[in-house]
Amino acid sequence: MKLSRPVSWFLLAFGVWSWFIWITFVKNLWKDGSGLAFDDAGDPTAYFWVHLLLAVASFLLGTVIGVIGFRGVRALRREAAHRTPEPPSSSSSAS
């Protein structure tokens, strides 16, 4: 299967975006002081575990999607580098 250039770049950007967003979310979840992520004793709550599981799943999906996009971009660049330009036509028109 061959991906187009826009699709490859979109998938790569999605993978990077996913990592950026979910790393930020996990940092905020870890520092949560509202009582949602950790109870009064400092133990993780169900809210914490569910959202940590969502973040891990999103990391994995974002990584897979980003790798697919990266491989698509790399394949397109390799194809462009191996493509040889056609030699100019050597037909001369004598009038």
PyMOL Python script that loads the backbone (N, CA, C, O; Angstrom):
from pymol import cmd

cmd.read_pdbstr("""\
ATOM      1  N   MET A   1       0.847  -1.173   0.000  1.00  0.00           N
ATOM      2  CA  MET A   1       0.000   0.000   0.000  1.00  0.00           C
ATOM      3  C   MET A   1       0.890   1.233   0.000  1.00  0.00           C
ATOM      4  O   MET A   1       1.876   1.305   0.734  1.00  0.00           O
ATOM      5  N   LYS A   2       0.534   2.184  -0.820  1.00  0.00           N
ATOM      6  CA  LYS A   2       1.311   3.406  -0.923  1.00  0.00           C
ATOM      7  C   LYS A   2       0.481   4.566  -0.387  1.00  0.00           C
ATOM      8  O   LYS A   2      -0.653   4.786  -0.814  1.00  0.00           O
ATOM      9  N   LEU A   3       1.062   5.303   0.555  1.00  0.00           N
ATOM     10  CA  LEU A   3       0.375   6.458   1.130  1.00  0.00           C
ATOM     11  C   LEU A   3       0.757   7.708   0.354  1.00  0.00           C
ATOM     12  O   LEU A   3       1.886   7.848  -0.115  1.00  0.00           O
ATOM     13  N   SER A   4      -0.195   8.601   0.231  1.00  0.00           N
ATOM     14  CA  SER A   4       0.109   9.874  -0.421  1.00  0.00           C
ATOM     15  C   SER A   4       0.930  10.743   0.528  1.00  0.00           C
ATOM     16  O   SER A   4       0.993  10.487   1.730  1.00  0.00           O
ATOM     17  N   ARG A   5       1.549  11.763  -0.027  1.00  0.00           N
ATOM     18  CA  ARG A   5       2.366  12.670   0.783  1.00  0.00           C
ATOM     19  C   ARG A   5       1.537  13.348   1.872  1.00  0.00           C
ATOM     20  O   ARG A   5       1.968  13.358   3.025  1.00  0.00           O
ATOM     21  N   PRO A   6       0.354  13.920   1.559  1.00  0.00           N
ATOM     22  CA  PRO A   6      -0.433  14.561   2.627  1.00  0.00           C
ATOM     23  C   PRO A   6      -0.862  13.588   3.732  1.00  0.00           C
ATOM     24  O   PRO A   6      -0.851  13.939   4.912  1.00  0.00           O
ATOM     25  N   VAL A   7      -1.238  12.374   3.347  1.00  0.00           N
ATOM     26  CA  VAL A   7      -1.666  11.390   4.350  1.00  0.00           C
ATOM     27  C   VAL A   7      -0.481  10.988   5.230  1.00  0.00           C
ATOM     28  O   VAL A   7      -0.622  10.871   6.447  1.00  0.00           O
ATOM     29  N   SER A   8       0.672  10.780   4.623  1.00  0.00           N
ATOM     30  CA  SER A   8       1.866  10.410   5.391  1.00  0.00           C
ATOM     31  C   SER A   8       2.215  11.497   6.406  1.00  0.00           C
ATOM     32  O   SER A   8       2.474  11.204   7.573  1.00  0.00           O
ATOM     33  N   TRP A   9       2.222  12.750   5.956  1.00  0.00           N
ATOM     34  CA  TRP A   9       2.551  13.851   6.874  1.00  0.00           C
ATOM     35  C   TRP A   9       1.493  14.014   7.955  1.00  0.00           C
ATOM     36  O   TRP A   9       1.818  14.326   9.101  1.00  0.00           O
ATOM     37  N   PHE A  10       0.219  13.803   7.596  1.00  0.00           N
ATOM     38  CA  PHE A  10      -0.850  13.894   8.597  1.00  0.00           C
ATOM     39  C   PHE A  10      -0.666  12.837   9.678  1.00  0.00           C
ATOM     40  O   PHE A  10      -0.786  13.139  10.865  1.00  0.00           O
ATOM     41  N   LEU A  11      -0.378  11.609   9.280  1.00  0.00           N
ATOM     42  CA  LEU A  11      -0.193  10.531  10.254  1.00  0.00           C
ATOM     43  C   LEU A  11       1.017  10.796  11.147  1.00  0.00           C
ATOM     44  O   LEU A  11       0.964  10.562  12.354  1.00  0.00           O
ATOM     45  N   LEU A  12       2.090  11.277  10.559  1.00  0.00           N
ATOM     46  CA  LEU A  12       3.277  11.612  11.340  1.00  0.00           C
ATOM     47  C   LEU A  12       2.967  12.740  12.332  1.00  0.00           C
ATOM     48  O   LEU A  12       3.343  12.667  13.502  1.00  0.00           O
ATOM     49  N   ALA A  13       2.283  13.773  11.858  1.00  0.00           N
ATOM     50  CA  ALA A  13       1.914  14.895  12.738  1.00  0.00           C
ATOM     51  C   ALA A  13       0.974  14.433  13.849  1.00  0.00           C
ATOM     52  O   ALA A  13       1.086  14.887  14.987  1.00  0.00           O
ATOM     53  N   PHE A  14       0.050  13.531  13.521  1.00  0.00           N
ATOM     54  CA  PHE A  14      -0.865  13.008  14.535  1.00  0.00           C
ATOM     55  C   PHE A  14      -0.102  12.268  15.624  1.00  0.00           C
ATOM     56  O   PHE A  14      -0.404  12.420  16.808  1.00  0.00           O
ATOM     57  N   GLY A  15       0.884  11.470  15.231  1.00  0.00           N
ATOM     58  CA  GLY A  15       1.691  10.740  16.217  1.00  0.00           C
ATOM     59  C   GLY A  15       2.440  11.680  17.143  1.00  0.00           C
ATOM     60  O   GLY A  15       2.472  11.472  18.356  1.00  0.00           O
ATOM     61  N   VAL A  16       3.047  12.722  16.569  1.00  0.00           N
ATOM     62  CA  VAL A  16       3.766  13.706  17.385  1.00  0.00           C
ATOM     63  C   VAL A  16       2.794  14.439  18.295  1.00  0.00           C
ATOM     64  O   VAL A  16       3.069  14.614  19.482  1.00  0.00           O
ATOM     65  N   TRP A  17       1.671  14.866  17.759  1.00  0.00           N
ATOM     66  CA  TRP A  17       0.642  15.577  18.538  1.00  0.00           C
ATOM     67  C   TRP A  17       0.149  14.708  19.698  1.00  0.00           C
ATOM     68  O   TRP A  17      -0.005  15.190  20.820  1.00  0.00           O
ATOM     69  N   SER A  18      -0.094  13.446  19.423  1.00  0.00           N
ATOM     70  CA  SER A  18      -0.584  12.532  20.454  1.00  0.00           C
ATOM     71  C   SER A  18       0.412  12.436  21.604  1.00  0.00           C
ATOM     72  O   SER A  18       0.014  12.485  22.768  1.00  0.00           O
ATOM     73  N   TRP A  19       1.684  12.301  21.299  1.00  0.00           N
ATOM     74  CA  TRP A  19       2.690  12.243  22.354  1.00  0.00           C
ATOM     75  C   TRP A  19       2.725  13.536  23.145  1.00  0.00           C
ATOM     76  O   TRP A  19       2.775  13.504  24.374  1.00  0.00           O
ATOM     77  N   PHE A  20       2.698  14.672  22.464  1.00  0.00           N
ATOM     78  CA  PHE A  20       2.743  15.967  23.145  1.00  0.00           C
ATOM     79  C   PHE A  20       1.555  16.129  24.094  1.00  0.00           C
ATOM     80  O   PHE A  20       1.732  16.490  25.257  1.00  0.00           O
ATOM     81  N   ILE A  21       0.358  15.866  23.602  1.00  0.00           N
ATOM     82  CA  ILE A  21      -0.856  16.048  24.402  1.00  0.00           C
ATOM     83  C   ILE A  21      -0.888  15.101  25.594  1.00  0.00           C
ATOM     84  O   ILE A  21      -1.176  15.526  26.713  1.00  0.00           O
ATOM     85  N   TRP A  22      -0.596  13.826  25.370  1.00  0.00           N
ATOM     86  CA  TRP A  22      -0.743  12.854  26.450  1.00  0.00           C
ATOM     87  C   TRP A  22       0.376  12.942  27.476  1.00  0.00           C
ATOM     88  O   TRP A  22       0.157  12.628  28.645  1.00  0.00           O
ATOM     89  N   ILE A  23       1.572  13.363  27.066  1.00  0.00           N
ATOM     90  CA  ILE A  23       2.631  13.587  28.061  1.00  0.00           C
ATOM     91  C   ILE A  23       2.217  14.740  28.973  1.00  0.00           C
ATOM     92  O   ILE A  23       2.378  14.670  30.191  1.00  0.00           O
ATOM     93  N   THR A  24       1.683  15.798  28.371  1.00  0.00           N
ATOM     94  CA  THR A  24       1.199  16.928  29.169  1.00  0.00           C
ATOM     95  C   THR A  24       0.083  16.482  30.112  1.00  0.00           C
ATOM     96  O   THR A  24       0.052  16.879  31.277  1.00  0.00           O
ATOM     97  N   PHE A  25      -0.827  15.662  29.607  1.00  0.00           N
ATOM     98  CA  PHE A  25      -1.937  15.185  30.440  1.00  0.00           C
ATOM     99  C   PHE A  25      -1.439  14.355  31.616  1.00  0.00           C
ATOM    100  O   PHE A  25      -1.898  14.539  32.744  1.00  0.00           O
ATOM    101  N   VAL A  26      -0.502  13.439  31.361  1.00  0.00           N
ATOM    102  CA  VAL A  26       0.005  12.580  32.440  1.00  0.00           C
ATOM    103  C   VAL A  26       0.739  13.419  33.492  1.00  0.00           C
ATOM    104  O   VAL A  26       0.610  13.165  34.690  1.00  0.00           O
ATOM    105  N   LYS A  27       1.509  14.418  33.043  1.00  0.00           N
ATOM    106  CA  LYS A  27       2.171  15.307  34.009  1.00  0.00           C
ATOM    107  C   LYS A  27       1.140  16.005  34.893  1.00  0.00           C
ATOM    108  O   LYS A  27       1.304  16.084  36.110  1.00  0.00           O
ATOM    109  N   ASN A  28       0.081  16.508  34.270  1.00  0.00           N
ATOM    110  CA  ASN A  28      -0.977  17.182  35.037  1.00  0.00           C
ATOM    111  C   ASN A  28      -1.724  16.210  35.939  1.00  0.00           C
ATOM    112  O   ASN A  28      -2.090  16.559  37.061  1.00  0.00           O
ATOM    113  N   LEU A  29      -1.951  15.003  35.460  1.00  0.00           N
ATOM    114  CA  LEU A  29      -2.628  13.979  36.263  1.00  0.00           C
ATOM    115  C   LEU A  29      -1.779  13.635  37.493  1.00  0.00           C
ATOM    116  O   LEU A  29      -2.306  13.485  38.595  1.00  0.00           O
ATOM    117  N   TRP A  30      -0.477  13.513  37.296  1.00  0.00           N
ATOM    118  CA  TRP A  30       0.425  13.154  38.400  1.00  0.00           C
ATOM    119  C   TRP A  30       0.465  14.239  39.469  1.00  0.00           C
ATOM    120  O   TRP A  30       0.597  13.945  40.657  1.00  0.00           O
ATOM    121  N   LYS A  31       0.349  15.505  39.038  1.00  0.00           N
ATOM    122  CA  LYS A  31       0.412  16.632  39.989  1.00  0.00           C
ATOM    123  C   LYS A  31      -0.966  17.046  40.498  1.00  0.00           C
ATOM    124  O   LYS A  31      -1.092  18.065  41.177  1.00  0.00           O
ATOM    125  N   ASP A  32      -1.987  16.279  40.181  1.00  0.00           N
ATOM    126  CA  ASP A  32      -3.369  16.656  40.528  1.00  0.00           C
ATOM    127  C   ASP A  32      -3.527  16.896  42.019  1.00  0.00           C
ATOM    128  O   ASP A  32      -3.162  16.054  42.839  1.00  0.00           O
ATOM    129  N   GLY A  33      -4.070  18.039  42.355  1.00  0.00           N
ATOM    130  CA  GLY A  33      -4.304  18.361  43.754  1.00  0.00           C
ATOM    131  C   GLY A  33      -5.787  18.487  44.078  1.00  0.00           C
ATOM    132  O   GLY A  33      -6.157  18.870  45.188  1.00  0.00           O
ATOM    133  N   SER A  34      -6.634  18.162  43.105  1.00  0.00           N
ATOM    134  CA  SER A  34      -8.067  18.349  43.307  1.00  0.00           C
ATOM    135  C   SER A  34      -8.709  17.196  44.074  1.00  0.00           C
ATOM    136  O   SER A  34      -9.844  17.319  44.535  1.00  0.00           O
ATOM    137  N   GLY A  35      -8.013  16.100  44.214  1.00  0.00           N
ATOM    138  CA  GLY A  35      -8.600  14.957  44.909  1.00  0.00           C
ATOM    139  C   GLY A  35      -9.180  13.925  43.961  1.00  0.00           C
ATOM    140  O   GLY A  35      -9.646  12.875  44.404  1.00  0.00           O
ATOM    141  N   LEU A  36      -9.160  14.204  42.658  1.00  0.00           N
ATOM    142  CA  LEU A  36      -9.686  13.223  41.705  1.00  0.00           C
ATOM    143  C   LEU A  36      -8.709  12.065  41.492  1.00  0.00           C
ATOM    144  O   LEU A  36      -9.106  10.900  41.505  1.00  0.00           O
ATOM    145  N   ALA A  37      -7.445  12.390  41.297  1.00  0.00           N
ATOM    146  CA  ALA A  37      -6.460  11.357  40.968  1.00  0.00           C
ATOM    147  C   ALA A  37      -5.917  10.640  42.205  1.00  0.00           C
ATOM    148  O   ALA A  37      -5.564   9.462  42.143  1.00  0.00           O
ATOM    149  N   PHE A  38      -5.855  11.352  43.317  1.00  0.00           N
ATOM    150  CA  PHE A  38      -5.314  10.756  44.546  1.00  0.00           C
ATOM    151  C   PHE A  38      -6.244  11.069  45.701  1.00  0.00           C
ATOM    152  O   PHE A  38      -6.774  12.176  45.804  1.00  0.00           O
ATOM    153  N   ASP A  39      -6.439  10.084  46.574  1.00  0.00           N
ATOM    154  CA  ASP A  39      -7.305  10.318  47.729  1.00  0.00           C
ATOM    155  C   ASP A  39      -6.537  11.068  48.817  1.00  0.00           C
ATOM    156  O   ASP A  39      -5.390  11.468  48.617  1.00  0.00           O
ATOM    157  N   ASP A  40      -7.172  11.250  49.951  1.00  0.00           N
ATOM    158  CA  ASP A  40      -6.553  12.018  51.041  1.00  0.00           C
ATOM    159  C   ASP A  40      -5.279  11.362  51.579  1.00  0.00           C
ATOM    160  O   ASP A  40      -4.400  12.046  52.103  1.00  0.00           O
ATOM    161  N   ALA A  41      -5.182  10.054  51.451  1.00  0.00           N
ATOM    162  CA  ALA A  41      -3.988   9.339  51.923  1.00  0.00           C
ATOM    163  C   ALA A  41      -2.868   9.366  50.879  1.00  0.00           C
ATOM    164  O   ALA A  41      -1.758   8.904  51.143  1.00  0.00           O
ATOM    165  N   GLY A  42      -3.160   9.909  49.696  1.00  0.00           N
ATOM    166  CA  GLY A  42      -2.151   9.971  48.639  1.00  0.00           C
ATOM    167  C   GLY A  42      -2.122   8.758  47.730  1.00  0.00           C
ATOM    168  O   GLY A  42      -1.229   8.613  46.894  1.00  0.00           O
ATOM    169  N   ASP A  43      -3.123   7.874  47.903  1.00  0.00           N
ATOM    170  CA  ASP A  43      -3.189   6.681  47.055  1.00  0.00           C
ATOM    171  C   ASP A  43      -3.943   6.999  45.773  1.00  0.00           C
ATOM    172  O   ASP A  43      -4.885   7.792  45.785  1.00  0.00           O
ATOM    173  N   PRO A  44      -3.527   6.373  44.644  1.00  0.00           N
ATOM    174  CA  PRO A  44      -4.219   6.608  43.372  1.00  0.00           C
ATOM    175  C   PRO A  44      -5.667   6.114  43.423  1.00  0.00           C
ATOM    176  O   PRO A  44      -5.967   5.079  44.017  1.00  0.00           O
ATOM    177  N   THR A  45      -6.547   6.875  42.792  1.00  0.00           N
ATOM    178  CA  THR A  45      -7.965   6.517  42.733  1.00  0.00           C
ATOM    179  C   THR A  45      -8.256   5.798  41.416  1.00  0.00           C
ATOM    180  O   THR A  45      -7.387   5.666  40.555  1.00  0.00           O
ATOM    181  N   ALA A  46      -9.503   5.338  41.283  1.00  0.00           N
ATOM    182  CA  ALA A  46      -9.922   4.704  40.029  1.00  0.00           C
ATOM    183  C   ALA A  46      -9.810   5.695  38.869  1.00  0.00           C
ATOM    184  O   ALA A  46      -9.462   5.311  37.753  1.00  0.00           O
ATOM    185  N   TYR A  47     -10.101   6.953  39.131  1.00  0.00           N
ATOM    186  CA  TYR A  47      -9.969   8.004  38.122  1.00  0.00           C
ATOM    187  C   TYR A  47      -8.538   8.034  37.576  1.00  0.00           C
ATOM    188  O   TYR A  47      -8.330   8.123  36.366  1.00  0.00           O
ATOM    189  N   PHE A  48      -7.560   7.960  38.475  1.00  0.00           N
ATOM    190  CA  PHE A  48      -6.152   7.964  38.076  1.00  0.00           C
ATOM    191  C   PHE A  48      -5.844   6.768  37.186  1.00  0.00           C
ATOM    192  O   PHE A  48      -5.252   6.931  36.119  1.00  0.00           O
ATOM    193  N   TRP A  49      -6.234   5.572  37.605  1.00  0.00           N
ATOM    194  CA  TRP A  49      -5.893   4.363  36.853  1.00  0.00           C
ATOM    195  C   TRP A  49      -6.562   4.336  35.487  1.00  0.00           C
ATOM    196  O   TRP A  49      -5.945   3.938  34.499  1.00  0.00           O
ATOM    197  N   VAL A  50      -7.815   4.756  35.427  1.00  0.00           N
ATOM    198  CA  VAL A  50      -8.517   4.776  34.131  1.00  0.00           C
ATOM    199  C   VAL A  50      -7.835   5.746  33.181  1.00  0.00           C
ATOM    200  O   VAL A  50      -7.606   5.420  32.016  1.00  0.00           O
ATOM    201  N   HIS A  51      -7.512   6.929  33.669  1.00  0.00           N
ATOM    202  CA  HIS A  51      -6.898   7.926  32.798  1.00  0.00           C
ATOM    203  C   HIS A  51      -5.446   7.589  32.453  1.00  0.00           C
ATOM    204  O   HIS A  51      -4.965   7.943  31.377  1.00  0.00           O
ATOM    205  N   LEU A  52      -4.760   6.918  33.347  1.00  0.00           N
ATOM    206  CA  LEU A  52      -3.421   6.450  33.019  1.00  0.00           C
ATOM    207  C   LEU A  52      -3.484   5.375  31.933  1.00  0.00           C
ATOM    208  O   LEU A  52      -2.648   5.354  31.029  1.00  0.00           O
ATOM    209  N   LEU A  53      -4.464   4.492  32.019  1.00  0.00           N
ATOM    210  CA  LEU A  53      -4.656   3.474  30.995  1.00  0.00           C
ATOM    211  C   LEU A  53      -5.000   4.116  29.645  1.00  0.00           C
ATOM    212  O   LEU A  53      -4.497   3.686  28.608  1.00  0.00           O
ATOM    213  N   LEU A  54      -5.848   5.136  29.661  1.00  0.00           N
ATOM    214  CA  LEU A  54      -6.162   5.857  28.427  1.00  0.00           C
ATOM    215  C   LEU A  54      -4.915   6.503  27.835  1.00  0.00           C
ATOM    216  O   LEU A  54      -4.715   6.472  26.621  1.00  0.00           O
ATOM    217  N   ALA A  55      -4.087   7.081  28.679  1.00  0.00           N
ATOM    218  CA  ALA A  55      -2.866   7.727  28.202  1.00  0.00           C
ATOM    219  C   ALA A  55      -1.906   6.706  27.597  1.00  0.00           C
ATOM    220  O   ALA A  55      -1.329   6.955  26.539  1.00  0.00           O
ATOM    221  N   VAL A  56      -1.731   5.575  28.247  1.00  0.00           N
ATOM    222  CA  VAL A  56      -0.834   4.535  27.725  1.00  0.00           C
ATOM    223  C   VAL A  56      -1.349   4.028  26.378  1.00  0.00           C
ATOM    224  O   VAL A  56      -0.571   3.862  25.438  1.00  0.00           O
ATOM    225  N   ALA A  57      -2.651   3.782  26.281  1.00  0.00           N
ATOM    226  CA  ALA A  57      -3.230   3.325  25.009  1.00  0.00           C
ATOM    227  C   ALA A  57      -3.021   4.385  23.924  1.00  0.00           C
ATOM    228  O   ALA A  57      -2.716   4.049  22.780  1.00  0.00           O
ATOM    229  N   SER A  58      -3.182   5.643  24.276  1.00  0.00           N
ATOM    230  CA  SER A  58      -2.987   6.723  23.308  1.00  0.00           C
ATOM    231  C   SER A  58      -1.527   6.862  22.908  1.00  0.00           C
ATOM    232  O   SER A  58      -1.232   7.152  21.748  1.00  0.00           O
ATOM    233  N   PHE A  59      -0.601   6.658  23.854  1.00  0.00           N
ATOM    234  CA  PHE A  59       0.826   6.647  23.515  1.00  0.00           C
ATOM    235  C   PHE A  59       1.103   5.561  22.478  1.00  0.00           C
ATOM    236  O   PHE A  59       1.775   5.802  21.475  1.00  0.00           O
ATOM    237  N   LEU A  60       0.578   4.367  22.733  1.00  0.00           N
ATOM    238  CA  LEU A  60       0.821   3.255  21.825  1.00  0.00           C
ATOM    239  C   LEU A  60       0.222   3.510  20.447  1.00  0.00           C
ATOM    240  O   LEU A  60       0.886   3.317  19.429  1.00  0.00           O
ATOM    241  N   LEU A  61      -1.037   3.943  20.421  1.00  0.00           N
ATOM    242  CA  LEU A  61      -1.684   4.228  19.136  1.00  0.00           C
ATOM    243  C   LEU A  61      -0.991   5.384  18.408  1.00  0.00           C
ATOM    244  O   LEU A  61      -0.777   5.315  17.198  1.00  0.00           O
ATOM    245  N   GLY A  62      -0.645   6.430  19.131  1.00  0.00           N
ATOM    246  CA  GLY A  62       0.053   7.557  18.527  1.00  0.00           C
ATOM    247  C   GLY A  62       1.400   7.144  17.967  1.00  0.00           C
ATOM    248  O   GLY A  62       1.808   7.617  16.906  1.00  0.00           O
ATOM    249  N   THR A  63       2.090   6.266  18.675  1.00  0.00           N
ATOM    250  CA  THR A  63       3.383   5.779  18.196  1.00  0.00           C
ATOM    251  C   THR A  63       3.214   4.968  16.914  1.00  0.00           C
ATOM    252  O   THR A  63       3.942   5.181  15.944  1.00  0.00           O
ATOM    253  N   VAL A  64       2.267   4.048  16.904  1.00  0.00           N
ATOM    254  CA  VAL A  64       2.034   3.214  15.726  1.00  0.00           C
ATOM    255  C   VAL A  64       1.627   4.089  14.530  1.00  0.00           C
ATOM    256  O   VAL A  64       2.151   3.918  13.429  1.00  0.00           O
ATOM    257  N   ILE A  65       0.709   5.006  14.744  1.00  0.00           N
ATOM    258  CA  ILE A  65       0.252   5.882  13.669  1.00  0.00           C
ATOM    259  C   ILE A  65       1.396   6.773  13.175  1.00  0.00           C
ATOM    260  O   ILE A  65       1.558   6.969  11.971  1.00  0.00           O
ATOM    261  N   GLY A  66       2.181   7.305  14.101  1.00  0.00           N
ATOM    262  CA  GLY A  66       3.324   8.133  13.721  1.00  0.00           C
ATOM    263  C   GLY A  66       4.372   7.356  12.943  1.00  0.00           C
ATOM    264  O   GLY A  66       4.945   7.879  11.987  1.00  0.00           O
ATOM    265  N   VAL A  67       4.630   6.119  13.337  1.00  0.00           N
ATOM    266  CA  VAL A  67       5.598   5.290  12.623  1.00  0.00           C
ATOM    267  C   VAL A  67       5.101   4.995  11.204  1.00  0.00           C
ATOM    268  O   VAL A  67       5.888   5.015  10.258  1.00  0.00           O
ATOM    269  N   ILE A  68       3.823   4.725  11.053  1.00  0.00           N
ATOM    270  CA  ILE A  68       3.267   4.504   9.711  1.00  0.00           C
ATOM    271  C   ILE A  68       3.458   5.752   8.855  1.00  0.00           C
ATOM    272  O   ILE A  68       3.865   5.658   7.697  1.00  0.00           O
ATOM    273  N   GLY A  69       3.166   6.912   9.420  1.00  0.00           N
ATOM    274  CA  GLY A  69       3.359   8.163   8.693  1.00  0.00           C
ATOM    275  C   GLY A  69       4.821   8.400   8.359  1.00  0.00           C
ATOM    276  O   GLY A  69       5.137   8.817   7.245  1.00  0.00           O
ATOM    277  N   PHE A  70       5.721   8.141   9.306  1.00  0.00           N
ATOM    278  CA  PHE A  70       7.155   8.316   9.078  1.00  0.00           C
ATOM    279  C   PHE A  70       7.635   7.407   7.954  1.00  0.00           C
ATOM    280  O   PHE A  70       8.392   7.831   7.080  1.00  0.00           O
ATOM    281  N   ARG A  71       7.188   6.156   7.984  1.00  0.00           N
ATOM    282  CA  ARG A  71       7.587   5.224   6.931  1.00  0.00           C
ATOM    283  C   ARG A  71       7.046   5.654   5.575  1.00  0.00           C
ATOM    284  O   ARG A  71       7.710   5.470   4.554  1.00  0.00           O
ATOM    285  N   GLY A  72       5.838   6.228   5.558  1.00  0.00           N
ATOM    286  CA  GLY A  72       5.282   6.732   4.301  1.00  0.00           C
ATOM    287  C   GLY A  72       6.083   7.891   3.747  1.00  0.00           C
ATOM    288  O   GLY A  72       6.370   7.937   2.551  1.00  0.00           O
ATOM    289  N   VAL A  73       6.448   8.835   4.615  1.00  0.00           N
ATOM    290  CA  VAL A  73       7.259   9.988   4.197  1.00  0.00           C
ATOM    291  C   VAL A  73       8.622   9.514   3.703  1.00  0.00           C
ATOM    292  O   VAL A  73       9.110   9.972   2.670  1.00  0.00           O
ATOM    293  N   ARG A  74       9.227   8.601   4.441  1.00  0.00           N
ATOM    294  CA  ARG A  74      10.549   8.088   4.064  1.00  0.00           C
ATOM    295  C   ARG A  74      10.499   7.353   2.720  1.00  0.00           C
ATOM    296  O   ARG A  74      11.404   7.495   1.898  1.00  0.00           O
ATOM    297  N   ALA A  75       9.442   6.572   2.501  1.00  0.00           N
ATOM    298  CA  ALA A  75       9.311   5.842   1.236  1.00  0.00           C
ATOM    299  C   ALA A  75       9.124   6.809   0.066  1.00  0.00           C
ATOM    300  O   ALA A  75       9.678   6.597  -1.012  1.00  0.00           O
ATOM    301  N   LEU A  76       8.353   7.858   0.279  1.00  0.00           N
ATOM    302  CA  LEU A  76       8.163   8.841  -0.789  1.00  0.00           C
ATOM    303  C   LEU A  76       9.462   9.559  -1.120  1.00  0.00           C
ATOM    304  O   LEU A  76       9.746   9.813  -2.290  1.00  0.00           O
ATOM    305  N   ARG A  77      10.247   9.887  -0.111  1.00  0.00           N
ATOM    306  CA  ARG A  77      11.540  10.549  -0.345  1.00  0.00           C
ATOM    307  C   ARG A  77      12.510   9.613  -1.047  1.00  0.00           C
ATOM    308  O   ARG A  77      13.240  10.027  -1.948  1.00  0.00           O
ATOM    309  N   ARG A  78      12.516   8.357  -0.636  1.00  0.00           N
ATOM    310  CA  ARG A  78      13.397   7.374  -1.275  1.00  0.00           C
ATOM    311  C   ARG A  78      13.005   7.185  -2.736  1.00  0.00           C
ATOM    312  O   ARG A  78      13.861   7.089  -3.615  1.00  0.00           O
ATOM    313  N   GLU A  79      11.705   7.134  -2.980  1.00  0.00           N
ATOM    314  CA  GLU A  79      11.212   6.971  -4.347  1.00  0.00           C
ATOM    315  C   GLU A  79      11.608   8.170  -5.209  1.00  0.00           C
ATOM    316  O   GLU A  79      12.004   8.006  -6.362  1.00  0.00           O
ATOM    317  N   ALA A  80      11.500   9.369  -4.649  1.00  0.00           N
ATOM    318  CA  ALA A  80      11.866  10.575  -5.395  1.00  0.00           C
ATOM    319  C   ALA A  80      13.366  10.610  -5.674  1.00  0.00           C
ATOM    320  O   ALA A  80      13.786  11.085  -6.730  1.00  0.00           O
ATOM    321  N   ALA A  81      14.175  10.115  -4.743  1.00  0.00           N
ATOM    322  CA  ALA A  81      15.630  10.107  -4.936  1.00  0.00           C
ATOM    323  C   ALA A  81      16.045   9.077  -5.990  1.00  0.00           C
ATOM    324  O   ALA A  81      17.019   9.297  -6.710  1.00  0.00           O
ATOM    325  N   HIS A  82      15.335   7.977  -6.089  1.00  0.00           N
ATOM    326  CA  HIS A  82      15.677   6.932  -7.053  1.00  0.00           C
ATOM    327  C   HIS A  82      15.089   7.195  -8.435  1.00  0.00           C
ATOM    328  O   HIS A  82      15.497   6.579  -9.420  1.00  0.00           O
ATOM    329  N   ARG A  83      14.158   8.086  -8.497  1.00  0.00           N
ATOM    330  CA  ARG A  83      13.543   8.407  -9.787  1.00  0.00           C
ATOM    331  C   ARG A  83      14.569   9.167 -10.614  1.00  0.00           C
ATOM    332  O   ARG A  83      15.067  10.210 -10.190  1.00  0.00           O
ATOM    333  N   THR A  84      14.879   8.651 -11.773  1.00  0.00           N
ATOM    334  CA  THR A  84      15.852   9.316 -12.632  1.00  0.00           C
ATOM    335  C   THR A  84      15.118  10.174 -13.649  1.00  0.00           C
ATOM    336  O   THR A  84      14.106   9.758 -14.213  1.00  0.00           O
ATOM    337  N   PRO A  85      15.629  11.356 -13.876  1.00  0.00           N
ATOM    338  CA  PRO A  85      14.966  12.200 -14.861  1.00  0.00           C
ATOM    339  C   PRO A  85      15.152  11.613 -16.254  1.00  0.00           C
ATOM    340  O   PRO A  85      16.192  11.031 -16.563  1.00  0.00           O
ATOM    341  N   GLU A  86      14.137  11.773 -17.086  1.00  0.00           N
ATOM    342  CA  GLU A  86      14.228  11.272 -18.448  1.00  0.00           C
ATOM    343  C   GLU A  86      15.205  12.132 -19.235  1.00  0.00           C
ATOM    344  O   GLU A  86      15.198  13.358 -19.123  1.00  0.00           O
ATOM    345  N   PRO A  87      16.049  11.477 -20.035  1.00  0.00           N
ATOM    346  CA  PRO A  87      16.986  12.280 -20.833  1.00  0.00           C
ATOM    347  C   PRO A  87      16.211  13.086 -21.871  1.00  0.00           C
ATOM    348  O   PRO A  87      15.153  12.667 -22.340  1.00  0.00           O
ATOM    349  N   PRO A  88      16.755  14.241 -22.217  1.00  0.00           N
ATOM    350  CA  PRO A  88      16.047  15.047 -23.219  1.00  0.00           C
ATOM    351  C   PRO A  88      16.024  14.338 -24.554  1.00  0.00           C
ATOM    352  O   PRO A  88      16.947  13.604 -24.906  1.00  0.00           O
ATOM    353  N   SER A  89      14.987  14.563 -25.265  1.00  0.00           N
ATOM    354  CA  SER A  89      14.808  13.944 -26.567  1.00  0.00           C
ATOM    355  C   SER A  89      15.860  14.482 -27.522  1.00  0.00           C
ATOM    356  O   SER A  89      16.079  15.692 -27.586  1.00  0.00           O
ATOM    357  N   SER A  90      16.513  13.596 -28.264  1.00  0.00           N
ATOM    358  CA  SER A  90      17.595  14.021 -29.158  1.00  0.00           C
ATOM    359  C   SER A  90      17.142  14.123 -30.607  1.00  0.00           C
ATOM    360  O   SER A  90      17.959  14.013 -31.522  1.00  0.00           O
ATOM    361  N   SER A  91      15.878  14.326 -30.819  1.00  0.00           N
ATOM    362  CA  SER A  91      15.397  14.477 -32.191  1.00  0.00           C
ATOM    363  C   SER A  91      15.606  15.911 -32.635  1.00  0.00           C
ATOM    364  O   SER A  91      15.146  16.848 -31.982  1.00  0.00           O
ATOM    365  N   SER A  92      16.280  16.072 -33.713  1.00  0.00           N
ATOM    366  CA  SER A  92      16.503  17.423 -34.244  1.00  0.00           C
ATOM    367  C   SER A  92      15.614  17.611 -35.448  1.00  0.00           C
ATOM    368  O   SER A  92      15.497  16.738 -36.308  1.00  0.00           O
ATOM    369  N   SER A  93      15.017  18.723 -35.488  1.00  0.00           N
ATOM    370  CA  SER A  93      14.130  18.991 -36.632  1.00  0.00           C
ATOM    371  C   SER A  93      14.884  19.817 -37.653  1.00  0.00           C
ATOM    372  O   SER A  93      15.244  20.968 -37.406  1.00  0.00           O
ATOM    373  N   ALA A  94      15.113  19.213 -38.790  1.00  0.00           N
ATOM    374  CA  ALA A  94      15.807  19.918 -39.868  1.00  0.00           C
ATOM    375  C   ALA A  94      14.771  20.509 -40.795  1.00  0.00           C
ATOM    376  O   ALA A  94      13.932  19.786 -41.334  1.00  0.00           O
ATOM    377  N   SER A  95      14.817  21.794 -40.984  1.00  0.00           N
ATOM    378  CA  SER A  95      13.858  22.422 -41.884  1.00  0.00           C
ATOM    379  C   SER A  95      14.543  22.981 -43.085  1.00  0.00           C
ATOM    380  O   SER A  95      13.889  23.551 -43.959  1.00  0.00           O
TER     381      SER A  95
END
""", "prot")
cmd.dss("prot")
cmd.show_as("cartoon", "prot")
cmd.util.cbc("prot")
cmd.orient("prot")
